[in-house]
């Protein structure tokens, strides 16, 4: 998988294709040869937000269905 890294020394951002098991390990910066650290992927943030929003939508729909059912029973 591709992961985003940023070097704290020179600020260089780069992608690296590495196995998921090694993703959290610091990687060598191609510019200054010091260690760079993995960034939280923007793609992950978007996916998480979409998942949360869809989950909230399901909960909202279920609540609306339950209240409609309760009103029909009266």
Backbone as a printed PyTorch tensor [residue, N CA C, xyz], in Angstrom:
tensor([[[  0.8350,  -1.1860,   0.0000],
         [  0.0000,   0.0000,   0.0000],
         [  0.8800,   1.2500,   0.0000]],

        [[  0.3080,   2.3240,  -0.4770],
         [  1.0220,   3.5910,  -0.4770],
         [  0.7090,   4.3560,   0.8030]],

        [[  1.7340,   4.8950,   1.4240],
         [  1.5900,   5.6810,   2.6440],
         [  2.2950,   7.0140,   2.4630]],

        [[  1.7480,   8.0410,   3.0860],
         [  2.3270,   9.3830,   3.0360],
         [  3.2390,   9.5770,   4.2420]],

        [[  4.3950,  10.1710,   3.9870],
         [  5.3730,  10.4560,   5.0380],
         [  5.8090,  11.9010,   4.9350]],

        [[  6.2680,  12.4450,   6.0520],
         [  6.8360,  13.7910,   6.0540],
         [  8.0610,  13.8070,   6.9500]],

        [[  9.1160,  14.4170,   6.4460],
         [ 10.3630,  14.5330,   7.1910],
         [ 10.2780,  15.7490,   8.1250]],

        [[ 10.5300,  15.5580,   9.4210],
         [ 10.4800,  16.6940,  10.3450],
         [ 11.6610,  17.6470,  10.1760]],

        [[ 12.7570,  17.1780,   9.5790],
         [ 13.9360,  18.0300,   9.4110],
         [ 13.8320,  18.9660,   8.2060]],

        [[ 13.5210,  18.4010,   7.0340],
         [ 13.4840,  19.2500,   5.8330],
         [ 12.0590,  19.5630,   5.3770]],

        [[ 11.0440,  18.8890,   5.9590],
         [  9.6570,  19.1630,   5.6060],
         [  9.1670,  18.4760,   4.3440]],

        [[ 10.0280,  17.6890,   3.7150],
         [  9.6690,  17.0100,   2.4660],
         [  8.5710,  15.9780,   2.7060]],

        [[  7.5220,  16.0120,   1.8510],
         [  6.4490,  15.0210,   1.9060],
         [  6.6240,  14.0690,   0.7310]],

        [[  6.4220,  12.7810,   0.9910],
         [  6.5670,  11.8010,  -0.0730],
         [  5.6990,  10.5800,   0.2240]],

        [[  5.4400,   9.7990,  -0.8410],
         [  4.6940,   8.5530,  -0.7240],
         [  5.6600,   7.4000,  -0.8490]],

        [[  5.3220,   6.3130,  -0.1720],
         [  6.1580,   5.1260,  -0.2750],
         [  5.2500,   3.9110,  -0.3000]],

        [[  5.5430,   2.9850,  -1.1900],
         [  4.7850,   1.7470,  -1.3140],
         [  5.4760,   0.6840,  -0.4770]],

        [[  4.8930,   0.3660,   0.6740],
         [  5.4950,  -0.6140,   1.5770],
         [  4.4090,  -1.5120,   2.1610]],

        [[  4.7940,  -2.6680,   2.7010],
         [  3.7990,  -3.5530,   3.3190],
         [  3.1580,  -2.8980,   4.5420]],

        [[  1.9290,  -3.2600,   4.7990],
         [  1.1880,  -2.6810,   5.9150],
         [  1.8850,  -2.9440,   7.2470]],

        [[  2.5970,  -4.0410,   7.3520],
         [  3.2800,  -4.3850,   8.6050],
         [  4.4340,  -3.4460,   8.9150]],

        [[  4.9420,  -2.7420,   7.9140],
         [  6.0640,  -1.8230,   8.1210],
         [  5.6500,  -0.3570,   8.0050]],

        [[  4.3610,  -0.1030,   7.8550],
         [  3.8690,   1.2540,   7.6080],
         [  4.1470,   2.2090,   8.7550]],

        [[  4.1060,   1.7370,   9.9910],
         [  4.2960,   2.6510,  11.1220],
         [  5.7680,   2.9210,  11.4330]],

        [[  6.6710,   2.1750,  10.8010],
         [  8.1020,   2.3980,  11.0220],
         [  8.5590,   3.6520,  10.2800]],

        [[  9.4330,   4.4460,  10.8730],
         [  9.9690,   5.6180,  10.1590],
         [ 10.7040,   5.1720,   8.8870]],

        [[ 10.6030,   5.9910,   7.8520],
         [ 11.2520,   5.6960,   6.5740],
         [ 12.2760,   6.7830,   6.2700]],

        [[ 13.2900,   6.4440,   5.4930],
         [ 14.3290,   7.4100,   5.1260],
         [ 13.7770,   8.4300,   4.1360]],

        [[ 14.0220,   9.6940,   4.4260],
         [ 13.6200,  10.7750,   3.5300],
         [ 14.5100,  10.7380,   2.2850]],

        [[ 13.9160,  10.7740,   1.0830],
         [ 14.7320,  10.7530,  -0.1340],
         [ 15.5380,  12.0370,  -0.3580]],

        [[ 15.1760,  13.1270,   0.3130],
         [ 15.8980,  14.3960,   0.1380],
         [ 17.0960,  14.5210,   1.0620]],

        [[ 16.8800,  14.2890,   2.3670],
         [ 17.9630,  14.5540,   3.3240],
         [ 18.4780,  13.2880,   4.0170]],

        [[ 17.8780,  12.1410,   3.7320],
         [ 18.3100,  10.8410,   4.2550],
         [ 18.1140,  10.6930,   5.7690]],

        [[ 17.2720,  11.5460,   6.3620],
         [ 16.9340,  11.3830,   7.7790],
         [ 15.5970,  10.6590,   7.8610]],

        [[ 15.1410,  10.3530,   9.0640],
         [ 13.8990,   9.5970,   9.2080],
         [ 12.6640,  10.4820,   9.0870]],

        [[ 11.7060,   9.9790,   8.3220],
         [ 10.4180,  10.6460,   8.1440],
         [  9.3400,   9.7700,   8.7650]],

        [[  8.2380,  10.4000,   9.1520],
         [  7.1820,   9.6860,   9.8520],
         [  5.8880,   9.6940,   9.0520]],

        [[  5.1170,   8.6400,   9.2290],
         [  3.8770,   8.4570,   8.4860],
         [  2.8430,   9.5100,   8.8970]],

        [[  2.1730,  10.0500,   7.9020],
         [  1.0900,  11.0010,   8.1290],
         [ -0.2360,  10.2550,   8.1330]],

        [[ -1.2060,  10.7910,   8.8290],
         [ -2.5510,  10.2420,   8.7620],
         [ -3.1060,  10.6110,   7.3990]],

        [[ -3.4960,   9.6260,   6.6560],
         [ -3.9110,   9.8340,   5.2760],
         [ -5.2080,  10.6310,   5.1900]],

        [[ -5.2290,  11.5810,   4.2770],
         [ -6.4310,  12.3650,   4.0100],
         [ -7.5350,  11.4400,   3.4980]],

        [[ -7.1380,  10.4190,   2.7290],
         [ -8.1140,   9.4640,   2.2060],
         [ -8.8060,   8.7530,   3.3590]],

        [[ -8.0550,   8.4320,   4.3870],
         [ -8.6280,   7.7740,   5.5540],
         [ -9.6230,   8.7010,   6.2470]],

        [[ -9.2780,   9.9650,   6.3700],
         [-10.1750,  10.9260,   7.0160],
         [-11.4970,  11.0290,   6.2760]],

        [[-11.4350,  11.0680,   4.9530],
         [-12.6490,  11.1570,   4.1470],
         [-13.4680,   9.8840,   4.3230]],

        [[-12.8230,   8.7200,   4.2710],
         [-13.5340,   7.4540,   4.4270],
         [-14.1690,   7.3710,   5.8080]],

        [[-13.4640,   7.7850,   6.8310],
         [-13.9910,   7.7320,   8.1960],
         [-15.1820,   8.6730,   8.3440]],

        [[-15.0790,   9.8600,   7.7660],
         [-16.1750,  10.8180,   7.8560],
         [-17.4020,  10.2730,   7.1230]],

        [[-17.1920,   9.6830,   5.9300],
         [-18.3190,   9.1150,   5.1840],
         [-18.9440,   7.9620,   5.9540]],

        [[-18.1250,   7.1430,   6.5750],
         [-18.6390,   6.0200,   7.3610],
         [-19.4560,   6.5450,   8.5390]],

        [[-18.9190,   7.5500,   9.2400],
         [-19.6330,   8.1060,  10.3840],
         [-20.9590,   8.7180,   9.9460]],

        [[-20.9390,   9.4770,   8.8480],
         [-22.1650,  10.1080,   8.3660],
         [-23.1980,   9.0730,   7.9480]],

        [[-22.7610,   8.0140,   7.2790],
         [-23.7150,   6.9880,   6.8630],
         [-24.2490,   6.2510,   8.0820]],

        [[-23.4240,   6.0600,   9.0910],
         [-23.8650,   5.4160,  10.3220],
         [-24.8970,   6.2880,  11.0330]],

        [[-24.6450,   7.5930,  11.0880],
         [-25.5960,   8.5090,  11.7150],
         [-26.9110,   8.5210,  10.9440]],

        [[-26.8230,   8.4090,   9.6230],
         [-28.0260,   8.3810,   8.8040],
         [-28.8440,   7.1290,   9.1110]],

        [[-28.1750,   5.9780,   9.2590],
         [-28.8760,   4.7360,   9.5980],
         [-29.5650,   4.8580,  10.9480]],

        [[-28.8760,   5.4210,  11.9210],
         [-29.4530,   5.5900,  13.2560],
         [-30.6680,   6.5140,  13.1790]],

        [[-30.5460,   7.6080,  12.4290],
         [-31.6400,   8.5600,  12.2770],
         [-32.8440,   7.8880,  11.6210]],

        [[-32.6140,   7.1080,  10.5700],
         [-33.7110,   6.4130,   9.8930],
         [-34.3860,   5.4120,  10.8350]],

        [[-33.5590,   4.6860,  11.6010],
         [-34.1220,   3.7110,  12.5310],
         [-34.9700,   4.4210,  13.5910]],

        [[-34.4890,   5.5520,  14.1000],
         [-35.2360,   6.3190,  15.0920],
         [-36.5620,   6.7970,  14.5060]],

        [[-36.5190,   7.3130,  13.2800],
         [-37.7410,   7.7910,  12.6320],
         [-38.7370,   6.6580,  12.4340]],

        [[-38.2510,   5.4760,  12.0350],
         [-39.1200,   4.3190,  11.8560],
         [-39.7520,   3.9020,  13.1720]],

        [[-38.9380,   3.8960,  14.2310],
         [-39.4550,   3.4900,  15.5460],
         [-40.5090,   4.4630,  16.0440]],

        [[-40.2890,   5.7640,  15.8450],
         [-41.2880,   6.7430,  16.3190],
         [-42.5580,   6.6790,  15.4660]],

        [[-42.4050,   6.4060,  14.1610],
         [-43.5860,   6.2550,  13.3120],
         [-44.3850,   5.0320,  13.7370]],

        [[-43.6890,   3.9310,  14.0270],
         [-44.3620,   2.7040,  14.4910],
         [-45.0730,   2.9480,  15.8080]],

        [[-44.4710,   3.6970,  16.6870],
         [-45.0760,   3.9900,  18.0030],
         [-46.3290,   4.8390,  17.8160]],

        [[-46.3000,   5.7600,  16.8510],
         [-47.4540,   6.6180,  16.6090],
         [-48.6060,   5.8280,  15.9830]],

        [[-48.3050,   4.8290,  15.1740],
         [-49.3370,   4.0030,  14.5330],
         [-50.0310,   3.1520,  15.5720]],

        [[-49.3150,   2.6840,  16.5670],
         [-49.8600,   1.8200,  17.6110],
         [-50.8560,   2.5590,  18.5030]],

        [[-50.7930,   3.8640,  18.5620],
         [-51.6570,   4.6420,  19.4660],
         [-53.0760,   4.7040,  18.9830]]])
